[in-house]
Amino acid sequence: MSREEADRALERLTAEHEAVESSLLALQDHAGRRLLEGAQLTGTTAGRWAQAEEAVTRLWNVFEYYSGALTKAQEIRERRRWPSREDLAELTQLLRGSHTLPGSVVGGAAGSGGGGGPRLAEEVTLSTLVEWMNSWYAQALDVVAAADSVWSALPARIDMLAAELRRVRSLAHSVGVRPGEHPSGDDLERTTEELTALRAEVVSDPLAFWTRAGGSSAPGGGRPDTSRYDRAARELEDIRREIDAVLNVRQDSEQRLMRLRDVLSRADRTLAEAREARGEVLAKIAASEVPAVSGPATALQEELTAAAEYRRHSQWHRLSPLLESLEQRAEDELDRARAQLAAVTAPLAVRAELRGRLDAYKAKVAQQGMGEDRMLIERYDVARRMLWSAPCDLRAAEDAVLRYQYAAQDVLTARQGESAGPARAEGVTDS
């Protein structure tokens, strides 16, 4: 090399040396490395950290050799301002030529990490040593940075979730939500076990929870895998909502039980009214199909009694689902009772409608001065006897009302025609 080429090569390799030294010191002080050295590692992390430690050992060994070779080259260059041919030859050999490294320096294996098994020595240039050191550093930093990212992200979040879980667990026990007694108690137990196991696994094998970024070759490129934590957090939120529902039951259970008693009482009264009305319909309406009326909802009453017992003994976890079921079925029972009453009293409603229509036409006829019409009086009396007699034949009564209605309409139409005739005649005479 010329003097200028030697100076440029020496400057470049010196800059590489400073960069590697700075990286080594940063790796030495990295919090993730200290945690890895002090942890009881298992699984993926144990295997990769063992390889990373070997890489760091080779890195320091090669760095020391590299530093020695670079120091020797700097000493040769500093002998004189204008190096001799012998100086340049030595610099060329040191800076560009091959160096024989003992196998012990690179851990008894191919420094590049390639195959071929253990070697007693390696022939490499300083530039190749820089490439090796960068590769080993990236390998170690990838493990250290990934483990540190997982440890920074997950254990603290797991601890916070565990604290929330203890609070929910205390609330759950206070309202009787316990394993073996309530589904949420079993879920709470499983979530507790999952969080305990998750934290232990994260601490001992953080790289099992690391997802490498697709297409990224930078050391530590990726993100912590929080899927198990997220699933546990969702399960705990579901449990918390269930506990809140049980707590709400404890606060307003008395009012809800009172409302249930009232609804069922109204349903029973409605059914009793329907049964009474059915007897009246059978006595007053002839040839009418009247549906049977069911009995009171004894099963609901028994469940309501059980609900009151649950409240008395503070079994809120049992009371909560029972109240929700009872409230819906009690409303259904009241609707059913009302429907039965309406079905039973339908014939009475028809009779009442026919009576009203008959009296309305009688009033209309009297208003027009036709109340003394013999035919209308006879038809009215026939319809009235049918509607006010017991039992009443609704079909015959309806026919009688229709006959009276049609006769009244014919009489009223004729009367209106007679009134219009004299008016027209009077108008012609006046003209």
Beta strands, then each sheet from edge to edge (+ up, - down):
strand 1: 99-102
strand 2: 121-124
strand 3: 210-212
strand 4: 222-224
strand 5: 285-286
strand 6: 392-393
sheet 1: 1+ 2-
sheet 2: 3+ 4-
sheet 3: 5+ 6+
end
